Amino acid sequence: MNRVLDVECRWCSPDKRVTHDVLRAGRKFIVRCSACENIGQMEPPRRAASLKVKVIVSDYDLSHLGWFEVGCRERLHLGDELIVENGSAEAVRITAIELNDGVRGAEAVAESIRTLWTQKIDKVVVKIAVHTGKTTRSQQVHCNGEDEFTVGSDQQLGKISGIKLRHGAMLSRPGQSALAKDIQRMYVEGAAGRRHGRVRQPVARHESASRR
């Protein structure tokens, strides 16, 4: 990710900060205005003060409040993964950024953010649709966000036939895999005669951290 700064532009915006891309950092910064694309020099910015941003953490069907300490000028984006404070530290992913004026955006400077909406990713619940003959039943398993599941692998409930990702893609080819924190729902072809009911133990899973 390229470094950016929000500063006044002497060409197009002398009274209002706009985003500048930092082309070169040193005793003098070489920057390019994203609005007018003029390139110029500027003094390196002073070290920004930090602040705590309010974070709403979604943990399956519950939500709770946390806080994230960040530099005032640091830019946050949808999809960024953070460690937030909530009595203890927990890993989350940004799903929405609410600005001070109530508008939501894909990215923003920390000091302009009212609330970060996030999804917990260190401990997650994976929803599973198990197809057995003409019957489909829902299950759920609790697992680590970094656990990996692979299409075509045999699990406790049967064979994984598909994996629906949170960003909308569907994995259906054998060998394709995803981390639990990225899975919206998993589809399994169950064996006839398997015991029904809520799963209390995680299904077998691969521990490799690589994706295919």
N, C-alpha and C positions, 0 to 999 in steps of 0.2 A: 504494500500500500504506500503510495507517494505521500510525503509530508505536505500538509497544507496549513496556511495561516489565514485568519480573518483579520484583515487590516484595511485602512483607508487606501484608496487608489488616487494618486495625484492627478490622473488623467480623467477618469470617468466618475469617481465617487469620493471626493475629498472630505465629505461630511458623514459618510456612512461606510461601515466595514463591509467588504466583499471578500470572497474566497480567492486566495492566491496560491498557486502551486510553487513550491520551493524547488527551483532548478538546481541550485548549488548553495550549500551552506559553508560558512567560513567566517572570517572577520567581518565580511559583508555578505548578506544574503542576496542571491539573484532570484527574483520572483517574477511570475507571470500572472497577470490579472485574468481571472476566469470570465469576467464580463467583457472587457475590451481587448484582452489578449496582448496588451502592451507589456514589455519586459523592462524591469528596472532593478536598482539596488535599494536595499534598506538595511538599517541597523538590526542586528539579531535581537529578537524579542527578549524581554526580561523573563526570568523563570516565573511561570504562571502560578498563582495561588491555587490551592485545591478546594474542592467542595464535596459534599456528600449528596448524591442523587437518590431520590426515593425510587425503590424498585418493588414492583408487585411480582411475586414469584408464584407461578401456577404449578402446583404439584398434583398432577392427575386431576381430580375433581375438587380440590381444595386450593385456596390461595392464601398467601401470607405476605407480610411486609418485610423488606430488607433494605439495606443501604449499600451504595457503591461509592467509594472515594476515588475521585478522578481530578485531573488538572482542569481548571476552568475553561481553558482553550482547547482541550482535547476533543476530537471529533469521534462520535460513536455512530455505528451503523447497524441496520437490521442484520441479524445473523451473527453479530459479534458474540463471543463467549466470554463471560466474566465470572469472577469470584465475588460473591456478595456476602455481607455480614447479616446474620440473623441469629445472634447468640453464638452460633458457630458458622464456619464458612461453608458455602455451598456453590456448586458450579451451575450456571444458568446460561441460556441463550436468549438474546434480545429478539422479541417477536413484534414489538411495536414501540415507537418513540413518540411520546406526547409532549408537545412544546408548551411554553408558558402561555401562549394565546389559545391553547386548546386544540390546535391543529396537529395532525399526525404527519410525520415525515419519514423518509427512508434513512436519513442521517441528520445529525445536528451537532453543534458545539455544546459541550456539557452545560455551560452556564445558561443556555436557552431551553434546557429540558426541564419539564415539570415532573414527569414520571416515565420510568422505563418499565415496560411490560415484558415479562420474561417467562421462559419455560425451564423448569428444573431438568438438568441433564446428567447429574452424577448418579442419581438413583431414579429409575423410571419404571413406569408400568407399560408393558406392551400388550395391546389388545390383539386377540387371536380369534379368527373365524374358522371353526373346525367343521369341515364337510364330511359327513359319514353317510354314504348312500344318498338318500333324498333329504336327509336331516342336516341342518346347520345350527350349531350352537356357539355361543360366545364364551371365551375364556380370557383370562388375563394373568400375566406373570410379572413378578417384580424382579428386576435385575439391574446390573450396573449399566450406566449409559454407554460405556465403551465395549460392552459385549457385542459380538458379531454374529449375525444370523445369515445363512446361505440358502438360496433357492435350490431345491433338490436334496437337501440334507434330511436325514431321518431324525426325528425328534420323539420325545416321549408321547406326544399326541398324534404323531403320524409324520408324513413328509411335507415339508414346506413347498407350496406350489406357487406362491406369489408374495411379494412384499410391497406394500404401498408406503411411499415415503411422505414425510410431512410437507415437502415442497411440491407434491403432486405427482411425481414420477412413479411408475409402476415397474417393478422388477419381476420378470417372469421366466428368464432364461436360466437353466441350471448353471450354478457356479457364480451367479451374481449375488452380491452380499451387501449388507448395510449394518451400521452400528445401531444399537437399540435406541439411542437418543434421537436418531433420524427417522424412526419408523412410526408411521401413523397407525397401520394395521398390518397383521400378518395372516396369510391364508394357508391352511393346512388341510391336506387330504388325510382324514383319520381312518383307522382300520375299524371294520365292523366289530361290534362287541366290546369296544373299549369302555371303560367305566366313565360315566358322565359325572359332572359336578365341577365345582370351582377348583382350579389348580392351586395348590399351596406351595409347591416347590417349582423352581424354574425348570424349564425344559432344557435338555442338553443343548449346548451351543459351542461354537468355535471361539477360541480366545485370541485369534490373530487380530492384530490392529490394522492390517492392510485392507483396503477395499478393492473390489474388482469391478 
